[in-house]
Amino acid sequence: MTMTFAPAQAADLTEIMAIEQAGFTPDEAASETSMAQRIATISDTFIVAKDDQGHVAGYIVGPASDARYITDDLFAAVTPNVATANYQTVLSLAVAPNTQGSGLGSQLLAELARVAKAQHRAGITLTCLQRLVPFYEKNGYTNEGQADSDHAGEVWYNLVKLF
């Protein structure tokens, strides 16, 4: 299946939310309002993958930040990307259930890395659950330990990939 990558558009919101809700618990998932704000504010770092029928098959999103590790406040409010920020963050990476296992998650990480390098970032930072650490390590990320986060009442780990 051939995928095309592009900045998220407002018209993609319904499909994005269906994937978000399928991939995350209700406590972990972003609200529709929050996702719409991300599309409007940081579309340059909100990438969707579309299949050959033009349907959203997955996405990755996060703002630029000077902090090496994600803080919970990034999930609550979105601000425009700052050109001089050192890191690209990942707040959400999700693929549609029917495309899981196809490598699309890794392709989205690679596409975000391409964008981040073009924007002169030093690397990418994200938090993930313990069960996802091996996936990110396979994609070149280093586990830097437990995050100082209580997002959704879960235990999160800081993963960083430097360029």
Phi and psi in radians as a Rosetta constraint file:
Dihedral C 1 N 2 CA 2 C 2 CIRCULARHARMONIC -1.519 0.35
Dihedral N 2 CA 2 C 2 N 3 CIRCULARHARMONIC 2.290 0.35
Dihedral C 2 N 3 CA 3 C 3 CIRCULARHARMONIC -1.973 0.35
Dihedral N 3 CA 3 C 3 N 4 CIRCULARHARMONIC 2.544 0.35
Dihedral C 3 N 4 CA 4 C 4 CIRCULARHARMONIC -1.999 0.35
Dihedral N 4 CA 4 C 4 N 5 CIRCULARHARMONIC 2.554 0.35
Dihedral C 4 N 5 CA 5 C 5 CIRCULARHARMONIC -1.996 0.35
Dihedral N 5 CA 5 C 5 N 6 CIRCULARHARMONIC 2.374 0.35
Dihedral C 5 N 6 CA 6 C 6 CIRCULARHARMONIC -2.727 0.35
Dihedral N 6 CA 6 C 6 N 7 CIRCULARHARMONIC 2.808 0.35
Dihedral C 6 N 7 CA 7 C 7 CIRCULARHARMONIC -1.095 0.35
Dihedral N 7 CA 7 C 7 N 8 CIRCULARHARMONIC 2.502 0.35
Dihedral C 7 N 8 CA 8 C 8 CIRCULARHARMONIC -1.113 0.35
Dihedral N 8 CA 8 C 8 N 9 CIRCULARHARMONIC 2.545 0.35
Dihedral C 8 N 9 CA 9 C 9 CIRCULARHARMONIC -2.116 0.35
Dihedral N 9 CA 9 C 9 N 10 CIRCULARHARMONIC 2.757 0.35
Dihedral C 9 N 10 CA 10 C 10 CIRCULARHARMONIC -0.959 0.35
Dihedral N 10 CA 10 C 10 N 11 CIRCULARHARMONIC -0.621 0.35
Dihedral C 10 N 11 CA 11 C 11 CIRCULARHARMONIC -1.143 0.35
Dihedral N 11 CA 11 C 11 N 12 CIRCULARHARMONIC -0.266 0.35
Dihedral C 11 N 12 CA 12 C 12 CIRCULARHARMONIC -1.514 0.35
Dihedral N 12 CA 12 C 12 N 13 CIRCULARHARMONIC -0.135 0.35
Dihedral C 12 N 13 CA 13 C 13 CIRCULARHARMONIC -0.990 0.35
Dihedral N 13 CA 13 C 13 N 14 CIRCULARHARMONIC -0.770 0.35
Dihedral C 13 N 14 CA 14 C 14 CIRCULARHARMONIC -1.075 0.35
Dihedral N 14 CA 14 C 14 N 15 CIRCULARHARMONIC -0.786 0.35
Dihedral C 14 N 15 CA 15 C 15 CIRCULARHARMONIC -1.199 0.35
Dihedral N 15 CA 15 C 15 N 16 CIRCULARHARMONIC -0.669 0.35
Dihedral C 15 N 16 CA 16 C 16 CIRCULARHARMONIC -1.057 0.35
Dihedral N 16 CA 16 C 16 N 17 CIRCULARHARMONIC -0.787 0.35
Dihedral C 16 N 17 CA 17 C 17 CIRCULARHARMONIC -1.151 0.35
Dihedral N 17 CA 17 C 17 N 18 CIRCULARHARMONIC -0.617 0.35
Dihedral C 17 N 18 CA 18 C 18 CIRCULARHARMONIC -1.100 0.35
Dihedral N 18 CA 18 C 18 N 19 CIRCULARHARMONIC -0.713 0.35
Dihedral C 18 N 19 CA 19 C 19 CIRCULARHARMONIC -1.224 0.35
Dihedral N 19 CA 19 C 19 N 20 CIRCULARHARMONIC -0.746 0.35
Dihedral C 19 N 20 CA 20 C 20 CIRCULARHARMONIC -1.005 0.35
Dihedral N 20 CA 20 C 20 N 21 CIRCULARHARMONIC -0.826 0.35
Dihedral C 20 N 21 CA 21 C 21 CIRCULARHARMONIC -1.239 0.35
Dihedral N 21 CA 21 C 21 N 22 CIRCULARHARMONIC -0.471 0.35
Dihedral C 21 N 22 CA 22 C 22 CIRCULARHARMONIC -1.358 0.35
Dihedral N 22 CA 22 C 22 N 23 CIRCULARHARMONIC -0.469 0.35
Dihedral C 22 N 23 CA 23 C 23 CIRCULARHARMONIC -1.686 0.35
Dihedral N 23 CA 23 C 23 N 24 CIRCULARHARMONIC -0.277 0.35
Dihedral C 23 N 24 CA 24 C 24 CIRCULARHARMONIC -2.299 0.35
Dihedral N 24 CA 24 C 24 N 25 CIRCULARHARMONIC 2.679 0.35
Dihedral C 24 N 25 CA 25 C 25 CIRCULARHARMONIC -1.179 0.35
Dihedral N 25 CA 25 C 25 N 26 CIRCULARHARMONIC 2.825 0.35
Dihedral C 25 N 26 CA 26 C 26 CIRCULARHARMONIC -0.976 0.35
Dihedral N 26 CA 26 C 26 N 27 CIRCULARHARMONIC -0.614 0.35
Dihedral C 26 N 27 CA 27 C 27 CIRCULARHARMONIC -1.265 0.35
Dihedral N 27 CA 27 C 27 N 28 CIRCULARHARMONIC -0.548 0.35
Dihedral C 27 N 28 CA 28 C 28 CIRCULARHARMONIC -1.442 0.35
Dihedral N 28 CA 28 C 28 N 29 CIRCULARHARMONIC -0.579 0.35
Dihedral C 28 N 29 CA 29 C 29 CIRCULARHARMONIC -1.182 0.35
Dihedral N 29 CA 29 C 29 N 30 CIRCULARHARMONIC 2.537 0.35
Dihedral C 29 N 30 CA 30 C 30 CIRCULARHARMONIC -1.290 0.35
Dihedral N 30 CA 30 C 30 N 31 CIRCULARHARMONIC 2.622 0.35
Dihedral C 30 N 31 CA 31 C 31 CIRCULARHARMONIC -1.343 0.35
Dihedral N 31 CA 31 C 31 N 32 CIRCULARHARMONIC 2.823 0.35
Dihedral C 31 N 32 CA 32 C 32 CIRCULARHARMONIC -1.079 0.35
Dihedral N 32 CA 32 C 32 N 33 CIRCULARHARMONIC -0.676 0.35
Dihedral C 32 N 33 CA 33 C 33 CIRCULARHARMONIC -1.073 0.35
Dihedral N 33 CA 33 C 33 N 34 CIRCULARHARMONIC -0.806 0.35
Dihedral C 33 N 34 CA 34 C 34 CIRCULARHARMONIC -1.101 0.35
Dihedral N 34 CA 34 C 34 N 35 CIRCULARHARMONIC -0.754 0.35
Dihedral C 34 N 35 CA 35 C 35 CIRCULARHARMONIC -1.146 0.35
Dihedral N 35 CA 35 C 35 N 36 CIRCULARHARMONIC -0.687 0.35
Dihedral C 35 N 36 CA 36 C 36 CIRCULARHARMONIC -1.098 0.35
Dihedral N 36 CA 36 C 36 N 37 CIRCULARHARMONIC -0.686 0.35
Dihedral C 36 N 37 CA 37 C 37 CIRCULARHARMONIC -1.131 0.35
Dihedral N 37 CA 37 C 37 N 38 CIRCULARHARMONIC -0.677 0.35
Dihedral C 37 N 38 CA 38 C 38 CIRCULARHARMONIC -1.107 0.35
Dihedral N 38 CA 38 C 38 N 39 CIRCULARHARMONIC -0.753 0.35
Dihedral C 38 N 39 CA 39 C 39 CIRCULARHARMONIC -1.047 0.35
Dihedral N 39 CA 39 C 39 N 40 CIRCULARHARMONIC -0.782 0.35
Dihedral C 39 N 40 CA 40 C 40 CIRCULARHARMONIC -1.235 0.35
Dihedral N 40 CA 40 C 40 N 41 CIRCULARHARMONIC -0.538 0.35
Dihedral C 40 N 41 CA 41 C 41 CIRCULARHARMONIC -1.778 0.35
Dihedral N 41 CA 41 C 41 N 42 CIRCULARHARMONIC -0.636 0.35
Dihedral C 41 N 42 CA 42 C 42 CIRCULARHARMONIC -2.277 0.35
Dihedral N 42 CA 42 C 42 N 43 CIRCULARHARMONIC 0.767 0.35
Dihedral C 42 N 43 CA 43 C 43 CIRCULARHARMONIC -1.079 0.35
Dihedral N 43 CA 43 C 43 N 44 CIRCULARHARMONIC -0.411 0.35
Dihedral C 43 N 44 CA 44 C 44 CIRCULARHARMONIC -1.194 0.35
Dihedral N 44 CA 44 C 44 N 45 CIRCULARHARMONIC -0.362 0.35
Dihedral C 44 N 45 CA 45 C 45 CIRCULARHARMONIC -2.139 0.35
Dihedral N 45 CA 45 C 45 N 46 CIRCULARHARMONIC 0.503 0.35
Dihedral C 45 N 46 CA 46 C 46 CIRCULARHARMONIC -2.139 0.35
Dihedral N 46 CA 46 C 46 N 47 CIRCULARHARMONIC 1.714 0.35
Dihedral C 46 N 47 CA 47 C 47 CIRCULARHARMONIC -1.860 0.35
Dihedral N 47 CA 47 C 47 N 48 CIRCULARHARMONIC 2.277 0.35
Dihedral C 47 N 48 CA 48 C 48 CIRCULARHARMONIC -1.900 0.35
Dihedral N 48 CA 48 C 48 N 49 CIRCULARHARMONIC 2.572 0.35
Dihedral C 48 N 49 CA 49 C 49 CIRCULARHARMONIC -1.840 0.35
Dihedral N 49 CA 49 C 49 N 50 CIRCULARHARMONIC 2.221 0.35
Dihedral C 49 N 50 CA 50 C 50 CIRCULARHARMONIC -2.035 0.35
Dihedral N 50 CA 50 C 50 N 51 CIRCULARHARMONIC 2.441 0.35
Dihedral C 50 N 51 CA 51 C 51 CIRCULARHARMONIC -1.382 0.35
Dihedral N 51 CA 51 C 51 N 52 CIRCULARHARMONIC -3.121 0.35
Dihedral C 51 N 52 CA 52 C 52 CIRCULARHARMONIC -1.218 0.35
Dihedral N 52 CA 52 C 52 N 53 CIRCULARHARMONIC -0.144 0.35
Dihedral C 52 N 53 CA 53 C 53 CIRCULARHARMONIC -1.667 0.35
Dihedral N 53 CA 53 C 53 N 54 CIRCULARHARMONIC 0.006 0.35
Dihedral C 53 N 54 CA 54 C 54 CIRCULARHARMONIC 1.483 0.35
Dihedral N 54 CA 54 C 54 N 55 CIRCULARHARMONIC 0.211 0.35
Dihedral C 54 N 55 CA 55 C 55 CIRCULARHARMONIC -1.577 0.35
Dihedral N 55 CA 55 C 55 N 56 CIRCULARHARMONIC 2.510 0.35
Dihedral C 55 N 56 CA 56 C 56 CIRCULARHARMONIC -1.206 0.35
Dihedral N 56 CA 56 C 56 N 57 CIRCULARHARMONIC 2.149 0.35
Dihedral C 56 N 57 CA 57 C 57 CIRCULARHARMONIC -1.845 0.35
Dihedral N 57 CA 57 C 57 N 58 CIRCULARHARMONIC -0.264 0.35
Dihedral C 57 N 58 CA 58 C 58 CIRCULARHARMONIC -3.140 0.35
Dihedral N 58 CA 58 C 58 N 59 CIRCULARHARMONIC 2.987 0.35
Dihedral C 58 N 59 CA 59 C 59 CIRCULARHARMONIC -2.776 0.35
Dihedral N 59 CA 59 C 59 N 60 CIRCULARHARMONIC 2.836 0.35
Dihedral C 59 N 60 CA 60 C 60 CIRCULARHARMONIC -2.471 0.35
Dihedral N 60 CA 60 C 60 N 61 CIRCULARHARMONIC 2.430 0.35
Dihedral C 60 N 61 CA 61 C 61 CIRCULARHARMONIC -2.630 0.35
Dihedral N 61 CA 61 C 61 N 62 CIRCULARHARMONIC 2.545 0.35
Dihedral C 61 N 62 CA 62 C 62 CIRCULARHARMONIC 3.118 0.35
Dihedral N 62 CA 62 C 62 N 63 CIRCULARHARMONIC 2.671 0.35
Dihedral C 62 N 63 CA 63 C 63 CIRCULARHARMONIC -1.481 0.35
Dihedral N 63 CA 63 C 63 N 64 CIRCULARHARMONIC 2.857 0.35
Dihedral C 63 N 64 CA 64 C 64 CIRCULARHARMONIC -1.337 0.35
Dihedral N 64 CA 64 C 64 N 65 CIRCULARHARMONIC 2.638 0.35
Dihedral C 64 N 65 CA 65 C 65 CIRCULARHARMONIC -2.663 0.35
Dihedral N 65 CA 65 C 65 N 66 CIRCULARHARMONIC 2.651 0.35
Dihedral C 65 N 66 CA 66 C 66 CIRCULARHARMONIC -1.507 0.35
Dihedral N 66 CA 66 C 66 N 67 CIRCULARHARMONIC -0.216 0.35
Dihedral C 66 N 67 CA 67 C 67 CIRCULARHARMONIC -1.436 0.35
Dihedral N 67 CA 67 C 67 N 68 CIRCULARHARMONIC 2.423 0.35
Dihedral C 67 N 68 CA 68 C 68 CIRCULARHARMONIC -1.186 0.35
Dihedral N 68 CA 68 C 68 N 69 CIRCULARHARMONIC -0.516 0.35
Dihedral C 68 N 69 CA 69 C 69 CIRCULARHARMONIC -2.114 0.35
Dihedral N 69 CA 69 C 69 N 70 CIRCULARHARMONIC 2.579 0.35
Dihedral C 69 N 70 CA 70 C 70 CIRCULARHARMONIC -1.232 0.35
Dihedral N 70 CA 70 C 70 N 71 CIRCULARHARMONIC 2.440 0.35
Dihedral C 70 N 71 CA 71 C 71 CIRCULARHARMONIC -1.974 0.35
Dihedral N 71 CA 71 C 71 N 72 CIRCULARHARMONIC 2.644 0.35
Dihedral C 71 N 72 CA 72 C 72 CIRCULARHARMONIC -1.026 0.35
Dihedral N 72 CA 72 C 72 N 73 CIRCULARHARMONIC -0.466 0.35
Dihedral C 72 N 73 CA 73 C 73 CIRCULARHARMONIC -1.101 0.35
Dihedral N 73 CA 73 C 73 N 74 CIRCULARHARMONIC -0.422 0.35
Dihedral C 73 N 74 CA 74 C 74 CIRCULARHARMONIC -1.123 0.35
Dihedral N 74 CA 74 C 74 N 75 CIRCULARHARMONIC -0.443 0.35
Dihedral C 74 N 75 CA 75 C 75 CIRCULARHARMONIC -1.357 0.35
Dihedral N 75 CA 75 C 75 N 76 CIRCULARHARMONIC -0.375 0.35
Dihedral C 75 N 76 CA 76 C 76 CIRCULARHARMONIC -1.558 0.35
Dihedral N 76 CA 76 C 76 N 77 CIRCULARHARMONIC -0.677 0.35
Dihedral C 76 N 77 CA 77 C 77 CIRCULARHARMONIC -2.435 0.35
Dihedral N 77 CA 77 C 77 N 78 CIRCULARHARMONIC 2.424 0.35
Dihedral C 77 N 78 CA 78 C 78 CIRCULARHARMONIC -1.906 0.35
Dihedral N 78 CA 78 C 78 N 79 CIRCULARHARMONIC 2.396 0.35
Dihedral C 78 N 79 CA 79 C 79 CIRCULARHARMONIC -2.169 0.35
Dihedral N 79 CA 79 C 79 N 80 CIRCULARHARMONIC 2.720 0.35
Dihedral C 79 N 80 CA 80 C 80 CIRCULARHARMONIC -1.020 0.35
Dihedral N 80 CA 80 C 80 N 81 CIRCULARHARMONIC 2.606 0.35
Dihedral C 80 N 81 CA 81 C 81 CIRCULARHARMONIC -1.127 0.35
Dihedral N 81 CA 81 C 81 N 82 CIRCULARHARMONIC 2.405 0.35
Dihedral C 81 N 82 CA 82 C 82 CIRCULARHARMONIC -1.723 0.35
Dihedral N 82 CA 82 C 82 N 83 CIRCULARHARMONIC 2.245 0.35
Dihedral C 82 N 83 CA 83 C 83 CIRCULARHARMONIC -1.027 0.35
Dihedral N 83 CA 83 C 83 N 84 CIRCULARHARMONIC -0.527 0.35
Dihedral C 83 N 84 CA 84 C 84 CIRCULARHARMONIC -1.610 0.35
Dihedral N 84 CA 84 C 84 N 85 CIRCULARHARMONIC 0.026 0.35
Dihedral C 84 N 85 CA 85 C 85 CIRCULARHARMONIC -1.097 0.35
Dihedral N 85 CA 85 C 85 N 86 CIRCULARHARMONIC 2.479 0.35
Dihedral C 85 N 86 CA 86 C 86 CIRCULARHARMONIC -1.365 0.35
Dihedral N 86 CA 86 C 86 N 87 CIRCULARHARMONIC -0.542 0.35
Dihedral C 86 N 87 CA 87 C 87 CIRCULARHARMONIC -2.154 0.35
Dihedral N 87 CA 87 C 87 N 88 CIRCULARHARMONIC 2.584 0.35
Dihedral C 87 N 88 CA 88 C 88 CIRCULARHARMONIC -1.700 0.35
Dihedral N 88 CA 88 C 88 N 89 CIRCULARHARMONIC 2.281 0.35
Dihedral C 88 N 89 CA 89 C 89 CIRCULARHARMONIC -1.727 0.35
Dihedral N 89 CA 89 C 89 N 90 CIRCULARHARMONIC 2.846 0.35
Dihedral C 89 N 90 CA 90 C 90 CIRCULARHARMONIC -2.169 0.35
Dihedral N 90 CA 90 C 90 N 91 CIRCULARHARMONIC 1.971 0.35
Dihedral C 90 N 91 CA 91 C 91 CIRCULARHARMONIC -1.586 0.35
Dihedral N 91 CA 91 C 91 N 92 CIRCULARHARMONIC -0.617 0.35
Dihedral C 91 N 92 CA 92 C 92 CIRCULARHARMONIC -2.505 0.35
Dihedral N 92 CA 92 C 92 N 93 CIRCULARHARMONIC 2.365 0.35
Dihedral C 92 N 93 CA 93 C 93 CIRCULARHARMONIC -2.347 0.35
Dihedral N 93 CA 93 C 93 N 94 CIRCULARHARMONIC 2.089 0.35
Dihedral C 93 N 94 CA 94 C 94 CIRCULARHARMONIC -2.608 0.35
Dihedral N 94 CA 94 C 94 N 95 CIRCULARHARMONIC 2.542 0.35
Dihedral C 94 N 95 CA 95 C 95 CIRCULARHARMONIC -2.187 0.35
Dihedral N 95 CA 95 C 95 N 96 CIRCULARHARMONIC 2.636 0.35
Dihedral C 95 N 96 CA 96 C 96 CIRCULARHARMONIC -1.041 0.35
Dihedral N 96 CA 96 C 96 N 97 CIRCULARHARMONIC 2.531 0.35
Dihedral C 96 N 97 CA 97 C 97 CIRCULARHARMONIC -0.907 0.35
Dihedral N 97 CA 97 C 97 N 98 CIRCULARHARMONIC -0.635 0.35
Dihedral C 97 N 98 CA 98 C 98 CIRCULARHARMONIC -1.329 0.35
Dihedral N 98 CA 98 C 98 N 99 CIRCULARHARMONIC -0.099 0.35
Dihedral C 98 N 99 CA 99 C 99 CIRCULARHARMONIC -1.991 0.35
Dihedral N 99 CA 99 C 99 N 100 CIRCULARHARMONIC 0.022 0.35
Dihedral C 99 N 100 CA 100 C 100 CIRCULARHARMONIC -1.109 0.35
Dihedral N 100 CA 100 C 100 N 101 CIRCULARHARMONIC 2.479 0.35
Dihedral C 100 N 101 CA 101 C 101 CIRCULARHARMONIC 1.499 0.35
Dihedral N 101 CA 101 C 101 N 102 CIRCULARHARMONIC 0.016 0.35
Dihedral C 101 N 102 CA 102 C 102 CIRCULARHARMONIC -1.621 0.35
Dihedral N 102 CA 102 C 102 N 103 CIRCULARHARMONIC -0.082 0.35
Dihedral C 102 N 103 CA 103 C 103 CIRCULARHARMONIC 1.589 0.35
Dihedral N 103 CA 103 C 103 N 104 CIRCULARHARMONIC 0.031 0.35
Dihedral C 103 N 104 CA 104 C 104 CIRCULARHARMONIC -1.117 0.35
Dihedral N 104 CA 104 C 104 N 105 CIRCULARHARMONIC -0.651 0.35
Dihedral C 104 N 105 CA 105 C 105 CIRCULARHARMONIC -1.031 0.35
Dihedral N 105 CA 105 C 105 N 106 CIRCULARHARMONIC -0.766 0.35
Dihedral C 105 N 106 CA 106 C 106 CIRCULARHARMONIC -1.142 0.35
Dihedral N 106 CA 106 C 106 N 107 CIRCULARHARMONIC -0.666 0.35
Dihedral C 106 N 107 CA 107 C 107 CIRCULARHARMONIC -1.120 0.35
Dihedral N 107 CA 107 C 107 N 108 CIRCULARHARMONIC -0.694 0.35
Dihedral C 107 N 108 CA 108 C 108 CIRCULARHARMONIC -1.144 0.35
Dihedral N 108 CA 108 C 108 N 109 CIRCULARHARMONIC -0.706 0.35
Dihedral C 108 N 109 CA 109 C 109 CIRCULARHARMONIC -1.064 0.35
Dihedral N 109 CA 109 C 109 N 110 CIRCULARHARMONIC -0.733 0.35
Dihedral C 109 N 110 CA 110 C 110 CIRCULARHARMONIC -1.143 0.35
Dihedral N 110 CA 110 C 110 N 111 CIRCULARHARMONIC -0.685 0.35
Dihedral C 110 N 111 CA 111 C 111 CIRCULARHARMONIC -1.158 0.35
Dihedral N 111 CA 111 C 111 N 112 CIRCULARHARMONIC -0.739 0.35
Dihedral C 111 N 112 CA 112 C 112 CIRCULARHARMONIC -1.124 0.35
Dihedral N 112 CA 112 C 112 N 113 CIRCULARHARMONIC -0.664 0.35
Dihedral C 112 N 113 CA 113 C 113 CIRCULARHARMONIC -1.082 0.35
Dihedral N 113 CA 113 C 113 N 114 CIRCULARHARMONIC -0.704 0.35
Dihedral C 113 N 114 CA 114 C 114 CIRCULARHARMONIC -1.049 0.35
Dihedral N 114 CA 114 C 114 N 115 CIRCULARHARMONIC -0.797 0.35
Dihedral C 114 N 115 CA 115 C 115 CIRCULARHARMONIC -1.116 0.35
Dihedral N 115 CA 115 C 115 N 116 CIRCULARHARMONIC -0.787 0.35
Dihedral C 115 N 116 CA 116 C 116 CIRCULARHARMONIC -1.102 0.35
Dihedral N 116 CA 116 C 116 N 117 CIRCULARHARMONIC -0.712 0.35
Dihedral C 116 N 117 CA 117 C 117 CIRCULARHARMONIC -1.126 0.35
Dihedral N 117 CA 117 C 117 N 118 CIRCULARHARMONIC -0.715 0.35
Dihedral C 117 N 118 CA 118 C 118 CIRCULARHARMONIC -1.120 0.35
Dihedral N 118 CA 118 C 118 N 119 CIRCULARHARMONIC -0.480 0.35
Dihedral C 118 N 119 CA 119 C 119 CIRCULARHARMONIC -1.607 0.35
Dihedral N 119 CA 119 C 119 N 120 CIRCULARHARMONIC 0.166 0.35
Dihedral C 119 N 120 CA 120 C 120 CIRCULARHARMONIC 1.115 0.35
Dihedral N 120 CA 120 C 120 N 121 CIRCULARHARMONIC 0.651 0.35
Dihedral C 120 N 121 CA 121 C 121 CIRCULARHARMONIC -1.400 0.35
Dihedral N 121 CA 121 C 121 N 122 CIRCULARHARMONIC 2.697 0.35
Dihedral C 121 N 122 CA 122 C 122 CIRCULARHARMONIC -1.420 0.35
Dihedral N 122 CA 122 C 122 N 123 CIRCULARHARMONIC -0.384 0.35
Dihedral C 122 N 123 CA 123 C 123 CIRCULARHARMONIC 3.052 0.35
Dihedral N 123 CA 123 C 123 N 124 CIRCULARHARMONIC -3.005 0.35
Dihedral C 123 N 124 CA 124 C 124 CIRCULARHARMONIC -2.122 0.35
Dihedral N 124 CA 124 C 124 N 125 CIRCULARHARMONIC 2.441 0.35
Dihedral C 124 N 125 CA 125 C 125 CIRCULARHARMONIC -2.224 0.35
Dihedral N 125 CA 125 C 125 N 126 CIRCULARHARMONIC 2.520 0.35
Dihedral C 125 N 126 CA 126 C 126 CIRCULARHARMONIC -2.723 0.35
Dihedral N 126 CA 126 C 126 N 127 CIRCULARHARMONIC 2.915 0.35
Dihedral C 126 N 127 CA 127 C 127 CIRCULARHARMONIC -2.085 0.35
Dihedral N 127 CA 127 C 127 N 128 CIRCULARHARMONIC 2.591 0.35
Dihedral C 127 N 128 CA 128 C 128 CIRCULARHARMONIC -2.599 0.35
Dihedral N 128 CA 128 C 128 N 129 CIRCULARHARMONIC 2.892 0.35
Dihedral C 128 N 129 CA 129 C 129 CIRCULARHARMONIC -1.327 0.35
Dihedral N 129 CA 129 C 129 N 130 CIRCULARHARMONIC 2.732 0.35
Dihedral C 129 N 130 CA 130 C 130 CIRCULARHARMONIC -0.955 0.35
Dihedral N 130 CA 130 C 130 N 131 CIRCULARHARMONIC -0.662 0.35
Dihedral C 130 N 131 CA 131 C 131 CIRCULARHARMONIC -1.154 0.35
Dihedral N 131 CA 131 C 131 N 132 CIRCULARHARMONIC -0.306 0.35
Dihedral C 131 N 132 CA 132 C 132 CIRCULARHARMONIC -1.712 0.35
Dihedral N 132 CA 132 C 132 N 133 CIRCULARHARMONIC -0.121 0.35
Dihedral C 132 N 133 CA 133 C 133 CIRCULARHARMONIC -0.957 0.35
Dihedral N 133 CA 133 C 133 N 134 CIRCULARHARMONIC -0.805 0.35
Dihedral C 133 N 134 CA 134 C 134 CIRCULARHARMONIC -1.045 0.35
Dihedral N 134 CA 134 C 134 N 135 CIRCULARHARMONIC -0.625 0.35
Dihedral C 134 N 135 CA 135 C 135 CIRCULARHARMONIC -1.057 0.35
Dihedral N 135 CA 135 C 135 N 136 CIRCULARHARMONIC -0.833 0.35
Dihedral C 135 N 136 CA 136 C 136 CIRCULARHARMONIC -1.221 0.35
Dihedral N 136 CA 136 C 136 N 137 CIRCULARHARMONIC -0.645 0.35
Dihedral C 136 N 137 CA 137 C 137 CIRCULARHARMONIC -1.083 0.35
Dihedral N 137 CA 137 C 137 N 138 CIRCULARHARMONIC -0.682 0.35
Dihedral C 137 N 138 CA 138 C 138 CIRCULARHARMONIC -1.060 0.35
Dihedral N 138 CA 138 C 138 N 139 CIRCULARHARMONIC -0.473 0.35
Dihedral C 138 N 139 CA 139 C 139 CIRCULARHARMONIC -1.670 0.35
Dihedral N 139 CA 139 C 139 N 140 CIRCULARHARMONIC 0.281 0.35
Dihedral C 139 N 140 CA 140 C 140 CIRCULARHARMONIC 1.611 0.35
Dihedral N 140 CA 140 C 140 N 141 CIRCULARHARMONIC 0.166 0.35
Dihedral C 140 N 141 CA 141 C 141 CIRCULARHARMONIC -1.571 0.35
Dihedral N 141 CA 141 C 141 N 142 CIRCULARHARMONIC 2.637 0.35
Dihedral C 141 N 142 CA 142 C 142 CIRCULARHARMONIC -1.901 0.35
Dihedral N 142 CA 142 C 142 N 143 CIRCULARHARMONIC 2.289 0.35
Dihedral C 142 N 143 CA 143 C 143 CIRCULARHARMONIC -1.372 0.35
Dihedral N 143 CA 143 C 143 N 144 CIRCULARHARMONIC 2.020 0.35
Dihedral C 143 N 144 CA 144 C 144 CIRCULARHARMONIC -1.830 0.35
Dihedral N 144 CA 144 C 144 N 145 CIRCULARHARMONIC 0.366 0.35
Dihedral C 144 N 145 CA 145 C 145 CIRCULARHARMONIC 1.790 0.35
Dihedral N 145 CA 145 C 145 N 146 CIRCULARHARMONIC 3.109 0.35
Dihedral C 145 N 146 CA 146 C 146 CIRCULARHARMONIC -1.134 0.35
Dihedral N 146 CA 146 C 146 N 147 CIRCULARHARMONIC 2.379 0.35
Dihedral C 146 N 147 CA 147 C 147 CIRCULARHARMONIC -1.398 0.35
Dihedral N 147 CA 147 C 147 N 148 CIRCULARHARMONIC 2.668 0.35
Dihedral C 147 N 148 CA 148 C 148 CIRCULARHARMONIC -1.543 0.35
Dihedral N 148 CA 148 C 148 N 149 CIRCULARHARMONIC 1.219 0.35
Dihedral C 148 N 149 CA 149 C 149 CIRCULARHARMONIC -2.470 0.35
Dihedral N 149 CA 149 C 149 N 150 CIRCULARHARMONIC 2.483 0.35
Dihedral C 149 N 150 CA 150 C 150 CIRCULARHARMONIC -2.141 0.35
Dihedral N 150 CA 150 C 150 N 151 CIRCULARHARMONIC 0.434 0.35
Dihedral C 150 N 151 CA 151 C 151 CIRCULARHARMONIC -0.933 0.35
Dihedral N 151 CA 151 C 151 N 152 CIRCULARHARMONIC 2.181 0.35
Dihedral C 151 N 152 CA 152 C 152 CIRCULARHARMONIC 1.040 0.35
Dihedral N 152 CA 152 C 152 N 153 CIRCULARHARMONIC 0.320 0.35
Dihedral C 152 N 153 CA 153 C 153 CIRCULARHARMONIC 1.208 0.35
Dihedral N 153 CA 153 C 153 N 154 CIRCULARHARMONIC 0.366 0.35
Dihedral C 153 N 154 CA 154 C 154 CIRCULARHARMONIC -1.823 0.35
Dihedral N 154 CA 154 C 154 N 155 CIRCULARHARMONIC 2.870 0.35
Dihedral C 154 N 155 CA 155 C 155 CIRCULARHARMONIC -1.667 0.35
Dihedral N 155 CA 155 C 155 N 156 CIRCULARHARMONIC 2.158 0.35
Dihedral C 155 N 156 CA 156 C 156 CIRCULARHARMONIC -2.028 0.35
Dihedral N 156 CA 156 C 156 N 157 CIRCULARHARMONIC 2.736 0.35
Dihedral C 156 N 157 CA 157 C 157 CIRCULARHARMONIC -2.139 0.35
Dihedral N 157 CA 157 C 157 N 158 CIRCULARHARMONIC 2.461 0.35
Dihedral C 157 N 158 CA 158 C 158 CIRCULARHARMONIC -1.446 0.35
Dihedral N 158 CA 158 C 158 N 159 CIRCULARHARMONIC 2.165 0.35
Dihedral C 158 N 159 CA 159 C 159 CIRCULARHARMONIC -2.146 0.35
Dihedral N 159 CA 159 C 159 N 160 CIRCULARHARMONIC 2.356 0.35
Dihedral C 159 N 160 CA 160 C 160 CIRCULARHARMONIC -2.338 0.35
Dihedral N 160 CA 160 C 160 N 161 CIRCULARHARMONIC 2.440 0.35
Dihedral C 160 N 161 CA 161 C 161 CIRCULARHARMONIC -2.200 0.35
Dihedral N 161 CA 161 C 161 N 162 CIRCULARHARMONIC 2.044 0.35
Dihedral C 161 N 162 CA 162 C 162 CIRCULARHARMONIC -1.673 0.35
Dihedral N 162 CA 162 C 162 N 163 CIRCULARHARMONIC 2.598 0.35
